[in-house]
Amino acid sequence: MNKLVNFIANSLLKGVKPTVYFEDGTSVRVPMSYNDDGKTVTWFGRCDGAELVIKAEYTDTSAVFYIDVKTTRPLSDRPVNVPANTDGADRALIYHHAGSPCWMYCTWDLNITDHGEKSENMLLKKGDDHFAVTTLVGKSHRSAIDKDGFFCYVGTAGATAFSGPVIAVTVDSDPLKSMEKNYRYAHEVGAIAVPLRDGRTYDPMFEEFGWCSWNAFYQQPTSAKIYEKLDELKEKNIPVKWIIIDDGWSPVKENKLLDLKEDREKFPEGLGECIRRIKEDYGIEKVGVWHTIHAYWQGIHPESELVKSYADSLVYSPGWNRTVPINDLEKQFKFWDDWHGYLASCGVDFVKVDNQGGCGYLYIGICPIMEGVWINHEAIERSIDKYFGGNVINCMGMDLENVQTRPRSGMNRNSDDFYPDRENGFAMHLRQNIYNAIWHSQIMHCDYDMWWSGKSDPVQSGLLRAISGGPVYISDAVGDTNRDNILPVVGENGDICRLDHYAMPTYDCIYYDCLKEEMLVKTFNCKGDSVALALFNICRKDITETFKFNVIPDLKADKEYVAYEYFTKKFTRITADSEETVTLAEGDVRAYSIYPIIDGEYIMFGDDTRYIGIGARELKKVYLKDIL
């Protein structure tokens, strides 16, 4: 076997020594033999009623592993486990769930047993090689790695067979390219069965500035409160073009949904009249509303008329004691079709679909969980396509069981919530977003979440959104919006400086916890041949750091550039090998727009009133003699 497969099989997977677990509580370690024909390595074994085949199809740089299990006795809900560890690597960036199935967090602990949480993506550095590891989902199972090793999970016991892809891995000399190539290879061979990011739509709405009711009103939005907020935005000339009416607009009881229509105590004029006024009186172009992937946080109330009206479209989840959409595509679609049809008739233009990480757990005891997840995503997206042109913000759904089963939708939240009142909350929010983008942007458009423009690190938060490459929207409460902190992000007209990709850490930050190591966090993005670089000091002390611009992957070694820094208003002629020394106080930032020099005479300069000017819609020719 080649270097790649050897590293995965004998280092990460500790020699491929699987154990099969049965519903009756017994288990068997299956001894494996293997055969390598130069294109495929096949491990095979049979023991005590269990027949197991693990196959790796590979090239020089990429491999996908598949599993095929057949038994004479019913399997447990977690039927296969293989010892695993990352201690064969020199450094690691590991993505795990930190106790929540909804979000992905990162750790730099080399040994996965140190944190013990379910991990689904990794970057492992060994010498000059970087191994990207991504676990995969099948039609009836999903895979992950935790403190007990690599495992497959079905969720509902009793099956006697399952098969499908389980893990993909790629090696490259560039850590970011290794992750990109890994997703592309897995998609090319069909192991990832849904489109990658370049096959998904980025709705034009997200080129403009937005507002969300969540952090402003939490679960108590009303039409009166929304009008009051929009009055403020209008008075301050804040260029909001779209809004989200978040959680709390629906009638609920005991955290369960009562009706598909709005809560008339909160929206006495009706949702349709409210949205008409929002659009006509305030010039808001698009309005979205919120719901969860199973209707509401605890599903549908058993005493509601919905349970009677949609008896064929709903099912009782015994493991979670709630009523949720049924694991039947056409019957479930009827529920979403009616709900979204009503919302569309009220003028709703898009939806935010929340709590997706809990999707699979709802079907425990009903069917193999991935069967339920595939159906849930297909049914809801079919309805969203029909009524909203596919425009949706997926949320709380970073588990790969969600990410790898969304059939068409483009946008997914890239981090846990923005918590304006959490101590040092921005530091955690920044790290989670830029590191998640390494893997998440391979398959989805990334939403870095809303922010506050008037309080809670507004400059840091604004700069992160400006370089993010994704949607930009605030959630200020009434009276709190600060226009001066918004304009460097979106400008007078509310058009964001959209970039080509999604903000990720520079090379020198990838394998380091910058907070623990007391380093500046550096993140980059690009627009054509121009490059953006943002620096953040999230440490509780002043930091002085010298770095070369070649830590930015998109900077070409054979070109000369002009770097413009927003806060110091300084122009500097640089190459990739140029050094910069920066001293930042706690909470301070820097924002560089870096333009290639053309014909040795000029640059095509962006908007110097924006943090990240390279994304401006109009560029102007500026001669070096006038700025240097």
Disulfide bonds with the S-S distance in Angstrom:
none
